[in-house]
Amino acid sequence: MRMNRRDWLAAATTAPAWASAAAPAAVGGKTLRVAFNFAETGFDPPQVGDLTSISVNSHIFEALLTYDYLARPVKLRPLTAAALPEVSADFRRFVFQVRPGIFFADDPAFGGRARELTAADYVYSFKRFDDPQLHTEHLHLFENEKILGLTELRRRAIVGKTAFPYDAAVEGLRVLDRYRFEVRLANPSPRFVHLFAYNQTAAVAREVVEAYASDLMAHPVGTGPFMLQRWRRGSLITLVRNPRFREQLFEAEPPADDAQSQALAAALRGKRLPLLDRVEVSIIEESQPRWLAFVGGELDAVALPTAFADLALRGGQLAPYLARRGVRSQRTLGPSIAHTFFNFDDPVVGGYTAERVALRRAVALCVDNAAEIRRVYQGQAIPAQSMIAPDCYGYDPALKSDMSAADAARANALLDLYGYARRGRAGHRQRPDGQPLVLRLASQQNLRSRQINELWKARMDAIGLDMRFEYAPFGELIKRSLAGQLMMWGFTWSIGAPDADFLLGLAYGPNRDQSNDARFALPAFDRLYERQHVMPDSPERLALMREANKLMLAYVPYIAHNHPITTDLTQPWVRGYHRHPFTNDWWRYTDLIDRS
């Protein structure tokens, strides 16, 4: 999960005075300096869902699989696995083999010994998701797959109020030998292997978890190319090269017709990874200082703040003053969806009755996504027609829905029809039973959120709905959302696999308290979801996915706003910085040349 959320320079037509600032000298070998726009929550893979934390974790911890850095369409390949897994014909049994000779970074928890990665580490790491004490929002990744015996182990700990029995045998999750383990499922899962490319399923060492139980989020120890050296919460994260990292040579399969990817592959082919010695991650929440840090040479790479899109991109091309400096740009329409959810447990906006559906549909009809893209995103997004994102199997580029066109007249008519009458001097509507009607939207306190809230307020005023805002930090909002304590909240999901199953799963009833922030639970939808989930890709599966999507559009647990476009800008001395749609570990492939 991630939250992406200007205008003082938008009208500039010439290069700013600081555009020619010289780059400072590198410090501490090859040091890449980047920034994120919101604070991290910590560094334990199962416990985090924000982009900042996941991006850092992706360079410390490693999953069994990854995606080829340059191949398009995307292609799975081994990371710590010796090969892609053995998969049974019925998609119920999967056997993985861990590559020998991979070691965790040194840590006092290992008692001074080199600690090799084994199959048991992955089995332990997967069991952690079912530990009731962990409170992970990613439990559904394994629960939905119904690993034989794992749910029963969780239930035993809950009912008995005992510690989770990590050493208990589980039929569906067994170590076969030092490097091999198997997973057995109750139901077929044709896309199950993609789960093992998620960073949340990376291996952690049991000794580390037990040694730092009280503050595990601050003690990440993995097998990846980098280690955490320093952490100032919400301010600065410093990673350094992991001396224990194995020999990994760059290889990739770029498309034959992509000259940029071909050139990158040729420049990196055969090089030992990582190419950097150090990465400094600054947390700079507001767009202006983040942009100034990049143009002043204090950052090596930045995701272009949308507030400065008009200044940096003109007609889709990099502005001349940046091009003359050698700045490079890369635009990516990735598998992301900006949305707002309604809490279906909420007595005002939740529920399945006709008048509640009418309220949510009226709100969705009145939201002006085109104005938000124009005024807030500066054109750096495309309108969303549903919660299914581009680059995902199941995405329909021909779909047109009510999500993409604001219509206050229809929204007003719908509210009138279902008894949401205007009363009082303010002209605010009340609920059909005469009770007050107040919409409460949770929000962060940053510039983009304030701009979006201004649009929300104006649009809801247009249909007589009293909207108020509740402000809190991102991490606090995640906790409150998982506890069902928010009426409405909006953020952006970035998807970790090239399939829309996860996005449909946002409305799957058993996923409430996890990814299903809307707490939507409709039996007809659940049946469709479950049927498509076990089917191989086919026209029949696509038909089921589209029927499920229609139910989401009809009941409106989510308002789909837009699919953001990310433009990465890099300084002339940066090489290999290339965003992948489904992984976050591209610092491993990034290099720096002489900045002088």
VEXDREN-2710 file (C-alpha; in Angstrom, 1 decimal):
% VEXDREN-2710
k/r/px/py/pz
1/MET/0.0/0.0/0.0
2/ARG/1.2/3.5/-0.6
3/MET/0.0/7.1/-0.3
4/ASN/1.0/9.5/-3.0
5/ARG/-0.3/12.7/-2.3
6/ARG/2.2/23.3/-6.0
7/ASP/1.6/25.7/-7.8
8/TRP/3.9/28.5/-7.0
9/LEU/6.2/27.7/-10.0
10/ALA/3.7/26.3/-12.4
11/ALA/3.5/29.4/-14.6
12/ALA/7.3/29.7/-15.1
13/THR/8.4/29.8/-18.7
14/THR/12.1/30.1/-18.3
15/ALA/14.7/28.1/-16.4
16/PRO/14.9/29.0/-12.7
17/ALA/18.1/30.6/-11.4
18/TRP/19.0/27.5/-9.5
19/ALA/18.7/25.2/-12.5
20/SER/22.5/25.1/-13.1
21/ALA/23.5/24.3/-9.6
22/ALA/26.6/22.1/-9.5
23/ALA/26.4/18.6/-8.1
24/PRO/28.2/18.1/-4.7
25/ALA/31.0/15.6/-4.4
26/ALA/30.1/12.1/-3.5
27/VAL/30.6/11.0/0.1
28/GLY/31.5/7.5/1.3
29/GLY/32.1/5.8/-2.1
30/LYS/29.1/5.5/-4.5
31/THR/26.2/7.0/-2.5
32/LEU/22.8/7.2/-4.1
33/ARG/20.6/9.9/-2.6
34/VAL/16.8/9.6/-3.0
35/ALA/13.7/10.8/-1.2
36/PHE/10.2/9.6/-0.5
37/ASN/7.2/11.7/0.2
38/PHE/5.9/10.0/3.4
39/ALA/7.5/8.3/6.4
40/GLU/8.3/4.7/6.7
41/THR/6.6/2.5/9.3
42/GLY/9.4/0.0/9.9
43/PHE/11.4/-2.9/8.5
44/ASP/9.7/-6.2/9.1
45/PRO/8.3/-7.5/5.8
46/PRO/5.0/-8.9/7.0
47/GLN/4.2/-5.9/9.2
48/VAL/4.5/-3.1/6.6
49/GLY/2.4/-2.0/3.6
50/ASP/3.6/1.5/2.7
51/LEU/5.9/2.1/-0.3
52/THR/8.7/3.6/1.7
53/SER/9.1/0.7/4.0
54/ILE/8.6/-1.9/1.2
55/SER/11.2/-0.2/-1.0
56/VAL/13.8/-0.3/1.8
57/ASN/12.9/-3.8/2.8
58/SER/13.2/-4.9/-0.9
59/HIS/17.0/-4.2/-0.7
60/ILE/17.5/-5.8/2.7
61/PHE/15.3/-8.9/2.5
62/GLU/14.8/-11.3/-0.4
63/ALA/12.0/-13.4/-1.6
64/LEU/12.4/-16.7/-3.4
65/LEU/11.5/-15.2/-6.8
66/THR/11.6/-11.9/-8.6
67/TYR/10.9/-10.5/-12.0
68/ASP/13.4/-10.0/-14.8
69/TYR/14.5/-6.4/-14.5
70/LEU/13.9/-5.5/-18.2
71/ALA/11.7/-8.2/-19.7
72/ARG/8.3/-7.0/-21.0
73/PRO/5.8/-8.6/-20.7
74/VAL/7.1/-9.3/-17.2
75/LYS/8.8/-12.6/-16.5
76/LEU/9.3/-14.5/-13.2
77/ARG/12.8/-15.6/-12.4
78/PRO/14.6/-17.1/-9.4
79/LEU/16.1/-14.8/-6.8
80/THR/17.2/-16.9/-3.8
81/ALA/15.6/-20.0/-5.3
82/ALA/17.8/-22.3/-7.4
83/ALA/15.1/-22.4/-10.1
84/LEU/11.4/-21.7/-10.6
85/PRO/9.4/-24.1/-8.5
86/GLU/8.1/-27.5/-9.4
87/VAL/4.3/-27.1/-9.8
88/SER/1.8/-30.0/-10.0
89/ALA/-0.6/-30.3/-12.8
90/ASP/-3.5/-29.4/-10.5
91/PHE/-1.8/-26.3/-9.1
92/ARG/-2.0/-27.7/-5.5
93/ARG/1.6/-28.7/-4.8
94/PHE/4.7/-26.5/-5.1
95/VAL/8.2/-27.5/-4.4
96/PHE/10.9/-24.8/-4.0
97/GLN/14.7/-25.3/-3.7
98/VAL/16.7/-22.6/-2.0
99/ARG/20.1/-21.9/-3.6
100/PRO/22.9/-23.1/-1.4
101/GLY/25.6/-20.6/-0.2
102/ILE/23.3/-17.6/0.5
103/PHE/24.0/-16.0/3.9
104/PHE/22.2/-13.5/6.1
105/ALA/24.0/-10.3/7.0
106/ASP/26.1/-10.6/10.2
107/ASP/24.2/-9.8/13.4
108/PRO/24.8/-10.5/17.1
109/ALA/21.7/-12.7/17.1
110/PHE/23.8/-15.3/15.2
111/GLY/26.4/-15.5/18.0
112/GLY/29.3/-14.7/15.8
113/ARG/28.6/-17.4/13.2
114/ALA/27.9/-17.1/9.5
115/ARG/24.2/-17.9/9.1
116/GLU/23.2/-19.7/5.8
117/LEU/19.7/-19.3/4.4
118/THR/17.8/-22.6/4.3
119/ALA/14.4/-23.9/3.4
120/ALA/13.4/-23.8/7.1
121/ASP/13.8/-20.0/7.1
122/TYR/11.1/-19.6/4.5
123/VAL/8.7/-22.1/6.2
124/TYR/9.2/-20.1/9.4
125/SER/8.7/-16.8/7.7
126/PHE/5.4/-18.0/6.0
127/LYS/4.1/-19.3/9.4
128/ARG/4.6/-15.9/10.9
129/PHE/1.7/-14.5/8.8
130/ASP/-0.7/-16.8/10.8
131/ASP/0.7/-15.8/14.2
132/PRO/-2.2/-13.9/15.9
133/GLN/0.4/-11.7/17.7
134/LEU/1.7/-10.3/14.5
135/HIS/-1.4/-8.5/13.3
136/THR/-0.3/-8.4/9.7
137/GLU/-2.5/-6.9/7.0
138/HIS/-1.1/-9.4/4.6
139/LEU/-2.5/-12.5/6.2
140/HIS/-4.9/-12.9/3.2
141/LEU/-1.9/-13.8/1.0
142/PHE/-1.8/-17.2/2.6
143/GLU/-5.3/-17.6/4.1
144/ASN/-6.9/-17.2/0.7
145/GLU/-4.7/-20.0/-0.7
146/LYS/-5.8/-22.4/2.1
147/ILE/-2.4/-23.9/2.9
148/LEU/-3.4/-27.3/4.4
149/GLY/-3.3/-27.1/8.2
150/LEU/-2.0/-23.6/8.6
151/THR/-5.3/-22.0/9.5
152/GLU/-5.9/-24.7/12.1
153/LEU/-2.6/-23.8/13.7
154/ARG/-3.7/-20.2/13.9
155/ARG/-7.1/-21.1/15.3
156/ARG/-5.4/-23.3/18.0
157/ALA/-3.4/-20.4/19.2
158/ILE/-6.4/-18.1/19.3
159/VAL/-8.7/-20.5/21.0
160/GLY/-6.1/-21.7/23.5
161/LYS/-4.7/-18.2/24.0
162/THR/-1.3/-19.7/23.7
163/ALA/1.9/-18.8/21.8
164/PHE/1.8/-19.7/18.1
165/PRO/3.3/-23.2/17.8
166/TYR/6.0/-22.6/15.2
167/ASP/7.5/-26.1/15.6
168/ALA/4.2/-27.9/15.0
169/ALA/4.0/-29.9/11.8
170/VAL/1.8/-28.5/9.1
171/GLU/0.6/-30.8/6.3
172/GLY/0.7/-28.0/3.7
173/LEU/4.1/-26.5/4.6
174/ARG/6.9/-28.9/5.1
175/VAL/10.7/-28.8/5.0
176/LEU/11.9/-31.7/2.8
177/ASP/15.6/-31.2/3.3
178/ARG/18.1/-28.4/4.1
179/TYR/17.3/-26.5/0.9
180/ARG/13.9/-27.8/-0.3
181/PHE/10.4/-27.3/1.0
182/GLU/6.9/-28.0/-0.3
183/VAL/3.6/-26.2/-0.1
184/ARG/0.3/-28.0/-0.5
185/LEU/-3.0/-26.2/-1.0
186/ALA/-6.6/-27.3/-0.4
187/ASN/-7.7/-25.7/-3.7
188/PRO/-6.0/-25.1/-7.0
189/SER/-4.1/-21.8/-7.3
190/PRO/-2.7/-21.2/-10.8
191/ARG/-1.0/-17.9/-9.9
192/PHE/0.3/-18.9/-6.5
193/VAL/3.9/-18.7/-7.6
194/HIS/3.6/-14.9/-8.0
195/LEU/3.2/-14.7/-4.2
196/PHE/6.8/-15.7/-3.7
197/ALA/8.0/-12.6/-5.6
198/TYR/6.3/-10.3/-3.1
199/ASN/8.8/-8.8/-0.7
200/GLN/6.4/-9.4/2.2
201/THR/7.2/-13.2/1.7
202/ALA/11.0/-12.6/2.1
203/ALA/12.9/-14.7/4.5
204/VAL/13.6/-13.6/8.0
205/ALA/15.8/-15.5/10.5
206/ARG/14.0/-16.9/13.6
207/GLU/17.0/-15.9/15.8
208/VAL/16.6/-12.3/14.8
209/VAL/12.9/-12.2/15.4
210/GLU/13.3/-13.7/18.8
211/ALA/16.3/-11.6/19.8
212/TYR/14.6/-8.3/18.9
213/ALA/11.0/-9.2/19.6
214/SER/10.3/-5.9/21.4
215/ASP/11.7/-3.7/18.6
216/LEU/11.9/-5.9/15.5
217/MET/10.9/-3.2/13.1
218/ALA/14.2/-1.4/13.8
219/HIS/16.4/-4.4/13.4
220/PRO/16.1/-5.8/9.8
221/VAL/18.5/-8.6/9.0
222/GLY/18.2/-10.1/5.6
223/THR/20.2/-11.7/2.7
224/GLY/19.8/-8.8/0.3
225/PRO/22.5/-6.5/-1.1
226/PHE/22.2/-3.8/1.6
227/MET/22.0/-3.5/5.4
228/LEU/20.4/-0.8/7.5
229/GLN/23.2/1.4/8.9
230/ARG/21.2/4.3/10.4
231/TRP/17.6/5.2/10.9
232/ARG/16.2/8.6/12.1
233/ARG/12.5/7.8/12.1
234/GLY/10.5/9.8/9.6
235/SER/13.7/11.7/8.5
236/LEU/16.6/9.6/7.1
237/ILE/17.3/6.0/6.3
238/THR/20.9/4.9/5.4
239/LEU/21.7/1.6/3.8
240/VAL/25.2/0.3/3.2
241/ARG/26.5/-2.6/1.1
242/ASN/26.1/-6.0/2.8
243/PRO/29.6/-7.7/2.9
244/ARG/27.9/-11.1/3.1
245/PHE/26.0/-10.6/-0.1
246/ARG/26.7/-13.4/-2.6
247/GLU/28.1/-13.0/-6.1
248/GLN/25.2/-11.9/-8.3
249/LEU/25.9/-10.9/-11.9
250/PHE/23.5/-8.7/-13.9
251/GLU/21.4/-10.5/-16.5
252/ALA/18.2/-9.5/-18.2
253/GLU/16.1/-10.1/-21.3
254/PRO/15.1/-6.7/-22.7
255/PRO/12.5/-6.5/-25.5
256/ALA/14.2/-6.5/-28.9
257/ASP/12.3/-3.3/-30.0
258/ASP/13.1/-1.3/-26.8
259/ALA/16.4/0.6/-27.6
260/GLN/16.6/2.1/-24.1
261/SER/16.3/-1.3/-22.4
262/GLN/18.7/-2.9/-24.8
263/ALA/21.3/-0.2/-24.2
264/LEU/20.9/-0.5/-20.4
265/ALA/21.3/-4.3/-20.6
266/ALA/24.4/-3.9/-22.6
267/ALA/25.9/-1.4/-20.1
268/LEU/25.2/-3.6/-17.1
269/ARG/25.6/-7.2/-18.5
270/GLY/27.9/-9.3/-16.4
271/LYS/28.5/-6.7/-13.7
272/ARG/28.5/-7.8/-10.1
273/LEU/25.6/-6.4/-8.0
274/PRO/25.1/-4.1/-6.2
275/LEU/26.9/-1.3/-7.9
276/LEU/26.4/1.1/-5.1
277/ASP/28.1/1.3/-1.7
278/ARG/25.5/3.3/0.1
279/VAL/21.9/4.6/-0.3
280/GLU/20.6/7.6/1.7
281/VAL/16.8/7.8/1.8
282/SER/15.4/11.2/3.0
283/ILE/11.8/11.7/4.0
284/ILE/10.6/14.9/2.4
285/GLU/6.8/15.0/2.6
286/GLU/6.2/18.3/0.8
287/SER/6.7/18.7/-2.9
288/GLN/8.6/22.0/-3.0
289/PRO/11.6/21.1/-0.8
290/ARG/11.8/17.7/-2.5
291/TRP/11.9/19.3/-5.9
292/LEU/14.4/21.9/-4.8
293/ALA/16.7/19.2/-3.4
294/PHE/16.8/17.5/-6.8
295/VAL/17.4/20.6/-9.0
296/GLY/20.0/21.7/-6.5
297/GLY/21.9/18.4/-7.0
298/GLU/21.2/17.2/-3.4
299/LEU/19.2/14.2/-4.7
300/ASP/20.3/11.9/-7.4
301/ALA/16.9/10.7/-8.4
302/VAL/13.3/11.8/-7.7
303/ALA/9.8/10.8/-8.7
304/LEU/8.7/14.1/-10.2
305/PRO/6.3/15.8/-7.8
306/THR/3.1/16.4/-9.8
307/ALA/3.0/20.0/-8.6
308/PHE/6.1/20.6/-10.8
309/ALA/5.0/18.7/-13.9
310/ASP/4.3/21.8/-15.9
311/LEU/7.8/23.1/-15.0
312/ALA/9.7/19.9/-15.8
313/LEU/7.6/18.4/-18.6
314/ARG/6.4/20.5/-21.6
315/GLY/4.2/18.7/-24.0
316/GLY/5.3/15.4/-22.5
317/GLN/9.0/16.3/-23.2
318/LEU/11.6/17.1/-20.6
319/ALA/12.0/20.9/-20.2
320/PRO/15.1/22.2/-22.1
321/TYR/16.8/23.6/-19.0
322/LEU/16.8/20.1/-17.5
323/ALA/17.7/18.4/-20.8
324/ARG/20.7/20.7/-21.2
325/ARG/22.0/19.6/-17.7
326/GLY/21.8/15.9/-18.8
327/VAL/18.8/15.1/-16.6
328/ARG/17.0/11.9/-17.8
329/SER/13.3/11.1/-17.5
330/GLN/11.3/7.9/-17.5
331/ARG/7.5/8.0/-17.5
332/THR/5.7/4.9/-16.3
333/LEU/1.9/4.2/-16.2
334/GLY/2.1/1.4/-13.7
335/PRO/-0.3/-1.0/-12.0
336/SER/-1.6/1.5/-9.4
337/ILE/-5.0/2.8/-8.4
338/ALA/-5.8/5.9/-6.4
339/HIS/-9.1/5.3/-4.6
340/THR/-11.4/6.2/-1.7
341/PHE/-13.1/3.5/0.3
342/PHE/-16.4/3.5/2.2
343/ASN/-16.5/1.5/5.5
344/PHE/-19.5/-0.9/5.1
345/ASP/-19.7/-1.3/8.9
346/ASP/-20.3/2.4/9.3
347/PRO/-24.0/3.3/10.1
348/VAL/-24.0/6.3/7.7
349/VAL/-22.3/5.2/4.5
350/GLY/-22.1/1.4/5.0
351/GLY/-24.7/-1.3/4.2
352/TYR/-26.4/-2.9/1.2
353/THR/-29.8/-1.4/1.3
354/ALA/-31.0/0.7/-1.7
355/GLU/-30.7/4.0/0.1
356/ARG/-27.1/3.3/1.2
357/VAL/-26.1/2.2/-2.2
358/ALA/-27.7/5.4/-3.6
359/LEU/-25.7/7.6/-1.2
360/ARG/-22.4/6.0/-2.2
361/ARG/-23.3/6.2/-5.9
362/ALA/-24.2/9.8/-5.6
363/VAL/-20.9/10.6/-3.9
364/ALA/-19.0/8.7/-6.6
365/LEU/-21.1/10.5/-9.3
366/CYS/-20.2/13.9/-8.0
367/VAL/-16.5/13.4/-7.5
368/ASP/-14.7/15.1/-10.3
369/ASN/-11.7/12.9/-11.2
370/ALA/-10.9/14.9/-14.3
371/ALA/-10.5/18.1/-12.2
372/GLU/-8.4/16.2/-9.7
373/ILE/-6.1/14.9/-12.5
374/ARG/-5.9/18.4/-14.0
375/ARG/-5.4/20.5/-10.9
376/VAL/-3.7/18.2/-8.4
377/TYR/-1.9/15.7/-10.6
378/GLN/-1.0/18.2/-13.3
379/GLY/-2.1/15.7/-15.9
380/GLN/0.2/13.0/-14.5
381/ALA/-2.6/10.3/-14.3
382/ILE/-5.3/8.8/-16.4
383/PRO/-9.0/8.4/-15.2
384/ALA/-9.9/5.1/-13.6
385/GLN/-13.0/3.3/-14.7
386/SER/-12.8/0.7/-12.0
387/MET/-10.5/-0.7/-9.3
388/ILE/-8.6/-2.9/-11.9
389/ALA/-5.3/-1.3/-12.9
390/PRO/-3.3/-1.3/-16.1
391/ASP/-0.6/-4.1/-16.6
392/CYS/-2.9/-6.5/-14.8
393/TYR/-4.6/-9.5/-16.3
394/GLY/-8.3/-8.5/-16.3
395/TYR/-7.8/-4.9/-17.1
396/ASP/-10.3/-3.7/-19.7
397/PRO/-9.1/-0.6/-21.6
398/ALA/-12.4/-0.3/-23.3
399/LEU/-14.5/-0.1/-20.1
400/LYS/-16.3/3.1/-19.5
401/SER/-18.1/3.6/-16.1
402/ASP/-19.7/6.4/-14.0
403/MET/-16.4/6.7/-12.2
404/SER/-14.9/8.8/-15.0
405/ALA/-17.4/11.6/-15.5
406/ALA/-18.7/13.9/-12.8
407/ASP/-22.5/14.5/-12.9
408/ALA/-23.8/16.6/-10.0
409/ALA/-27.3/16.7/-11.5
410/ARG/-27.7/12.9/-11.5
411/ALA/-26.2/12.7/-8.0
412/ASN/-28.7/15.3/-6.7
413/ALA/-31.6/13.4/-8.3
414/LEU/-30.5/10.1/-6.8
415/LEU/-30.3/11.6/-3.3
416/ASP/-33.8/13.2/-3.7
417/LEU/-35.2/9.9/-4.9
418/TYR/-34.0/8.0/-1.9
419/GLY/-35.1/10.5/0.7
420/TYR/-31.9/12.4/1.6
421/ALA/-33.8/15.7/2.0
422/ARG/-32.2/19.1/2.4
423/ARG/-33.0/20.8/5.7
424/GLY/-31.8/23.7/7.8
425/ARG/-30.3/27.0/6.8
426/ALA/-27.1/25.4/5.6
427/GLY/-29.0/23.3/3.1
428/HIS/-27.3/20.0/4.2
429/ARG/-29.0/16.8/3.5
430/GLN/-30.2/14.5/6.3
431/ARG/-30.6/10.7/6.3
432/PRO/-33.9/9.3/5.2
433/ASP/-34.9/8.7/8.9
434/GLY/-34.2/12.4/9.7
435/GLN/-30.9/11.8/11.5
436/PRO/-27.9/14.1/10.7
437/LEU/-25.7/13.1/7.7
438/VAL/-22.0/14.0/8.0
439/LEU/-19.3/12.4/5.8
440/ARG/-15.9/12.1/7.5
441/LEU/-12.9/11.6/5.2
442/ALA/-9.6/10.7/6.8
443/SER/-6.6/12.5/5.5
444/GLN/-2.9/13.3/5.9
445/GLN/-1.8/16.9/6.4
446/ASN/0.2/17.6/3.3
447/LEU/-0.2/19.9/0.3
448/ARG/-1.6/17.3/-2.0
449/SER/-4.1/16.0/0.5
450/ARG/-5.2/19.6/1.2
451/GLN/-5.7/20.2/-2.5
452/ILE/-7.7/17.0/-2.9
453/ASN/-9.8/17.9/0.2
454/GLU/-10.7/21.3/-1.3
455/LEU/-12.1/19.5/-4.4
456/TRP/-14.0/17.1/-2.2
457/LYS/-15.5/19.9/-0.1
458/ALA/-16.6/21.8/-3.2
459/ARG/-18.2/18.8/-4.9
460/MET/-20.0/17.6/-1.8
461/ASP/-21.3/21.1/-1.1
462/ALA/-22.8/21.0/-4.7
463/ILE/-25.1/18.1/-3.7
464/GLY/-25.8/19.2/-0.1
465/LEU/-23.6/16.8/1.8
466/ASP/-21.7/18.0/4.8
467/MET/-18.1/16.7/4.5
468/ARG/-15.5/17.0/7.3
469/PHE/-11.9/15.9/7.5
470/GLU/-10.0/13.9/10.1
471/TYR/-6.3/14.4/10.0
472/ALA/-3.6/11.9/11.2
473/PRO/-0.2/10.5/10.0
474/PHE/-0.2/7.8/7.4
475/GLY/0.8/5.0/9.8
476/GLU/-1.9/5.9/12.3
477/LEU/-4.5/5.9/9.5
478/ILE/-3.5/2.4/8.5
479/LYS/-4.0/1.1/12.0
480/ARG/-7.4/2.8/12.3
481/SER/-8.4/1.5/8.9
482/LEU/-7.5/-2.1/9.8
483/ALA/-9.5/-1.7/13.0
484/GLY/-12.6/-0.5/11.0
485/GLN/-12.5/2.9/12.7
486/LEU/-12.5/5.1/9.6
487/MET/-15.7/6.1/7.6
488/MET/-13.8/7.0/4.4
489/TRP/-10.2/7.2/3.4
490/GLY/-8.3/7.5/0.2
491/PHE/-4.8/6.3/-0.9
492/THR/-3.1/4.5/-3.7
493/TRP/-2.6/0.8/-4.1
494/SER/0.4/-0.4/-6.1
495/ILE/0.1/-4.0/-7.2
496/GLY/2.8/-6.6/-6.7
497/ALA/1.8/-9.1/-9.5
498/PRO/0.5/-8.8/-13.0
499/ASP/-3.0/-10.0/-12.2
500/ALA/-6.2/-8.3/-11.0
501/ASP/-6.9/-11.0/-8.5
502/PHE/-5.5/-8.9/-5.7
503/LEU/-7.6/-5.9/-6.7
504/LEU/-10.8/-7.9/-6.8
505/GLY/-9.7/-9.3/-3.4
506/LEU/-10.1/-5.8/-2.0
507/ALA/-13.8/-6.6/-1.9
508/TYR/-13.6/-10.2/-0.9
509/GLY/-15.4/-10.7/2.5
510/PRO/-12.7/-12.9/4.2
511/ASN/-10.1/-10.1/3.5
512/ARG/-11.8/-7.7/5.9
513/ASP/-9.3/-6.5/8.6
514/GLN/-6.6/-6.8/6.0
515/SER/-6.7/-5.5/2.4
516/ASN/-10.5/-5.2/2.3
517/ASP/-10.5/-1.7/3.9
518/ALA/-14.2/-1.3/2.9
519/ARG/-15.1/-4.4/4.9
520/PHE/-17.4/-5.3/2.0
521/ALA/-19.0/-8.7/2.3
522/LEU/-21.4/-9.7/-0.5
523/PRO/-22.0/-13.5/-0.9
524/ALA/-22.6/-13.2/-4.7
525/PHE/-19.3/-11.4/-5.1
526/ASP/-17.4/-13.8/-2.9
527/ARG/-18.6/-16.7/-5.0
528/LEU/-17.4/-15.1/-8.2
529/TYR/-14.1/-14.2/-6.6
530/GLU/-13.5/-17.7/-5.4
531/ARG/-14.4/-19.3/-8.8
532/GLN/-12.1/-17.1/-10.8
533/HIS/-9.3/-17.4/-8.2
534/VAL/-8.8/-21.2/-8.9
535/MET/-9.1/-21.0/-12.7
536/PRO/-6.2/-20.8/-15.1
537/ASP/-6.2/-17.7/-17.3
538/SER/-8.9/-18.1/-19.9
539/PRO/-12.0/-16.4/-21.5
540/GLU/-14.1/-18.1/-18.8
541/ARG/-12.0/-16.6/-16.0
542/LEU/-12.1/-13.1/-17.6
543/ALA/-15.9/-13.3/-17.8
544/LEU/-16.1/-14.1/-14.1
545/MET/-13.7/-11.3/-13.2
546/ARG/-15.7/-8.8/-15.2
547/GLU/-18.9/-9.9/-13.5
548/ALA/-17.3/-9.4/-10.1
549/ASN/-16.0/-6.0/-11.2
550/LYS/-19.6/-5.0/-12.2
551/LEU/-20.8/-5.8/-8.6
552/MET/-18.0/-3.6/-7.2
553/LEU/-19.2/-0.8/-9.5
554/ALA/-22.8/-1.3/-8.6
555/TYR/-22.4/-1.4/-4.8
556/VAL/-19.5/1.1/-4.7
557/PRO/-17.3/-0.1/-1.8
558/TYR/-14.6/1.9/-3.5
559/ILE/-14.5/5.1/-5.6
560/ALA/-11.8/4.6/-8.3
561/HIS/-10.1/7.9/-9.0
562/ASN/-7.1/7.5/-11.3
563/HIS/-4.1/5.5/-12.4
564/PRO/-1.0/7.7/-11.6
565/ILE/1.8/8.2/-14.0
566/THR/5.2/8.3/-12.4
567/THR/8.0/10.3/-14.0
568/ASP/11.4/9.4/-12.6
569/LEU/14.1/12.1/-13.0
570/THR/17.7/11.2/-12.6
571/GLN/20.9/13.3/-12.6
572/PRO/23.3/12.9/-15.5
573/TRP/25.7/10.8/-13.3
574/VAL/23.1/8.1/-12.6
575/ARG/23.0/4.9/-14.6
576/GLY/20.6/2.0/-14.5
577/TYR/17.8/3.6/-12.4
578/HIS/14.8/1.9/-14.0
579/ARG/11.4/1.5/-12.4
580/HIS/9.9/-2.0/-12.6
581/PRO/6.1/-2.3/-12.3
582/PHE/6.1/-5.1/-9.8
583/THR/9.3/-4.9/-7.8
584/ASN/11.0/-2.2/-5.7
585/ASP/14.6/-3.3/-5.6
586/TRP/16.1/-1.2/-8.5
587/TRP/18.8/0.4/-6.4
588/ARG/20.6/-3.0/-6.7
589/TYR/21.0/-2.3/-10.4
590/THR/21.8/1.5/-10.1
591/ASP/25.2/2.9/-10.7
592/LEU/26.9/6.3/-10.4
593/ILE/29.6/7.7/-12.6
594/ASP/32.0/10.6/-11.9
595/ARG/29.9/13.6/-10.8
596/SER/32.5/16.2/-11.6
END
